[in-house]
Amino acid sequence: MKWLDKQVLAPVALDEAPVELPTFEHPKLEPEMPLTRLKIRNKIRGYCEDFEIDNDGYKRIMNLLEHEMDKGLGKETNAAATIKMFPTYVRSLPDGSEEGNFLALDLGGTNFRVLLITLHGGEVKMESKIYLIPQYIMQGSGNQLFDHLADCCAKFMKAHAISHLSLPLGFTFSFPCKQHGIASASLQTWTKGFKCAGVEGEDVVRMFHEAVKRRKDIDITCVAILNDTVGTLMSCAHDDHNCEIGLILGTGTNACYMEKLDNVELWDGDDKEPKQVIINTEWGAFGDNKCLDWFRTPYDKEVDEFSLNGGKQVYEKMISGMYMGEIARLVILKLTQEGLMFGGEVSEELETRQRFYTKYISEIESDDEDEFRNTKQVLEEMGIETFTIEDCRNVRYVCEQVSTRAAYLASAGIAVLLNKISKPEITVAVDGSLYKFHPKFHDRMVDKISTLVNPGIKFKLMVSHDGSGRGAAMVAAAVAGIHFKNDVIVSDS
Ligand SMILES: Nc1ncnc2c1ncn2[C@@H]1O[C@H](COP(=O)(O)OP(=O)(O)OP(=O)(O)O)[C@@H](O)[C@H]1O
């Protein structure tokens, strides 16, 4: 085993100035702790203190976010707004009586899925298959991407012996899009590692239909395009009628909510009842106008600099799974280079971009503090030859700082939406691996939202299972006219 059982202190270069005894609560300090370790912890805290934002700071972030959202909703101000607040053309929520067979596609992050969904008597049956999108396609041409999607659909339909059927399809496409109707959306900008040429500004439903036509062996009509936040909200609202917010905390982050039509100056659809529409906020772009620069750390700036979309998705880059591990890696690397961890020995893996996976943060924060079994495993995987229990404690501290800020930033966003909706009881549907697998994300969010939300609003965060598939089928059901019970579930412009 490479880690050291004994508390061997790493040789560190420290100045000899008198050290003030720390008063901080975490990491817990044993009274007999050697002074050198206190000094190291003090220094590590110094490097991490920019991740700590007090409640006044979070309230300031909320004010900024609300201001940006209002700009996004306003007719005159939308063009210059960073948060686009796209109306989705989904006007009301499912009631469980939707019926039929549907295809759904889910593209938006690490995987592409094709699903066959049956809605019947409030029950949902699903069969699905995940298909990889190779890196060369993620960053190739648009036609290549859509040909690949159509190819996966054809393979799936063949495998399920449904190639001869013409089923309605709901397409969950989780990138910032301006919708022109329920089945028409132009991509505004690629995010989350995608960069296919010739798609930005184009209608992605049209491009998908063209790819289907090019191959001639399948007949698919996309009747609805939606974002994964909308799918998440629809899927959860099927079971919980207080659900009015959809939140994604996965590769990226985004949220949608039900807004009154009166507040949506950009609305160009009909004004039938219910006078409301789901707004896809695309809040990941919050901060792209530099309004959050007052608390961004040098690590955030470096992550941005080395991303495919520099200067964009600033809020997303401080919250979501695609970036969180990388932020932690940069902090740990810096601390090691400063001689504060691992005896100053930097491994090749620690120097490699994207090598410290966000799932490591979940594993490390799940650890039993006496043993640090997961942390030791992660450090071994990171090629760290020699480390102490104190190093494990400090690595965990860094992970906690990075992930807590992410949870609190997402909480500030949710508090803004809860205050906007302002109903006595509101459920927030949440999906995404970061939220589902991080051991403390949910609890930290509940704590922080409780301190930030207006009094009199009760909220619940609820995991929404497979929203991208189920939600897409529910919207498709409404559009395809198979569901007749509701007057209007969606409306086309
Ligand atoms: N155990 C884990 N703990 C925390 N984060 C994780 C874990 N496993 C995966 N992730 C992060 O979650 C992201 C994947 O999210 P998800 O599985 O929700 O899929 P996605 O559809 O790609 O995301 P999105 O909905 O944002 O497009 C990865 O970027 C990864 O960093």
The ligand as an SDF file (V2000), in Angstrom:
LIG
                    3D

 31 33  0  0  0  0  0  0  0  0999 V2000
  -20.9600    9.7400   -8.7430 N   0  0  0  0  0  0  0  0  0  0  0  0
  -21.0210   10.9730   -9.2340 C   0  0  0  0  0  0  0  0  0  0  0  0
  -21.0080   12.0350   -8.4150 N   0  0  0  0  0  0  0  0  0  0  0  0
  -21.0380   13.2990   -8.9010 C   0  0  0  0  0  0  0  0  0  0  0  0
  -21.0810   13.5880  -10.2050 N   0  0  0  0  0  0  0  0  0  0  0  0
  -21.1040   12.5710  -11.0590 C   0  0  0  0  0  0  0  0  0  0  0  0
  -21.0850   11.2140  -10.6330 C   0  0  0  0  0  0  0  0  0  0  0  0
  -21.1180   10.4190  -11.7280 N   0  0  0  0  0  0  0  0  0  0  0  0
  -21.1510   11.2460  -12.7910 C   0  0  0  0  0  0  0  0  0  0  0  0
  -21.1380   12.5390  -12.3880 N   0  0  0  0  0  0  0  0  0  0  0  0
  -21.1400   13.7390  -13.2290 C   0  0  0  0  0  0  0  0  0  0  0  0
  -22.3920   13.8260  -13.8580 O   0  0  0  0  0  0  0  0  0  0  0  0
  -22.2300   14.1490  -15.2380 C   0  0  0  0  0  0  0  0  0  0  0  0
  -23.2020   13.3080  -16.0490 C   0  0  0  0  0  0  0  0  0  0  0  0
  -24.4790   13.7370  -15.7350 O   0  0  0  0  0  0  0  0  0  0  0  0
  -25.7740   12.9410  -16.1480 P   0  0  0  0  0  0  0  0  0  0  0  0
  -25.5360   11.5030  -15.8630 O   0  0  0  0  0  0  0  0  0  0  0  0
  -26.9000   13.5720  -15.4470 O   0  0  0  0  0  0  0  0  0  0  0  0
  -25.8660   13.0180  -17.6920 O   0  0  0  0  0  0  0  0  0  0  0  0
  -26.0610   14.0930  -18.7920 P   0  0  0  0  0  0  0  0  0  0  0  0
  -27.3110   13.8020  -19.4680 O   0  0  0  0  0  0  0  0  0  0  0  0
  -24.7960   14.0260  -19.5680 O   0  0  0  0  0  0  0  0  0  0  0  0
  -26.1280   15.5130  -18.1070 O   0  0  0  0  0  0  0  0  0  0  0  0
  -26.9470   16.8080  -18.6250 P   0  0  0  0  0  0  0  0  0  0  0  0
  -28.3650   16.5100  -18.2920 O   0  0  0  0  0  0  0  0  0  0  0  0
  -26.3750   17.9570  -17.8800 O   0  0  0  0  0  0  0  0  0  0  0  0
  -26.7720   16.9160  -20.0940 O   0  0  0  0  0  0  0  0  0  0  0  0
  -20.7900   13.8930  -15.6020 C   0  0  0  0  0  0  0  0  0  0  0  0
  -20.2700   15.0860  -16.1560 O   0  0  0  0  0  0  0  0  0  0  0  0
  -20.0940   13.6170  -14.3010 C   0  0  0  0  0  0  0  0  0  0  0  0
  -19.1400   14.5850  -14.0580 O   0  0  0  0  0  0  0  0  0  0  0  0
  1  2  1  0
  2  3  1  0
  2  7  2  0
  3  4  2  0
  4  5  1  0
  5  6  2  0
  6  7  1  0
  6 10  1  0
  7  8  1  0
  8  9  2  0
  9 10  1  0
 10 11  1  0
 11 12  1  0
 11 30  1  0
 12 13  1  0
 13 14  1  0
 13 28  1  0
 14 15  1  0
 15 16  1  0
 16 17  2  0
 16 18  1  0
 16 19  1  0
 19 20  1  0
 20 21  2  0
 20 22  1  0
 20 23  1  0
 23 24  1  0
 24 25  2  0
 24 26  1  0
 24 27  1  0
 28 29  1  0
 28 30  1  0
 30 31  1  0
M  END
$$$$
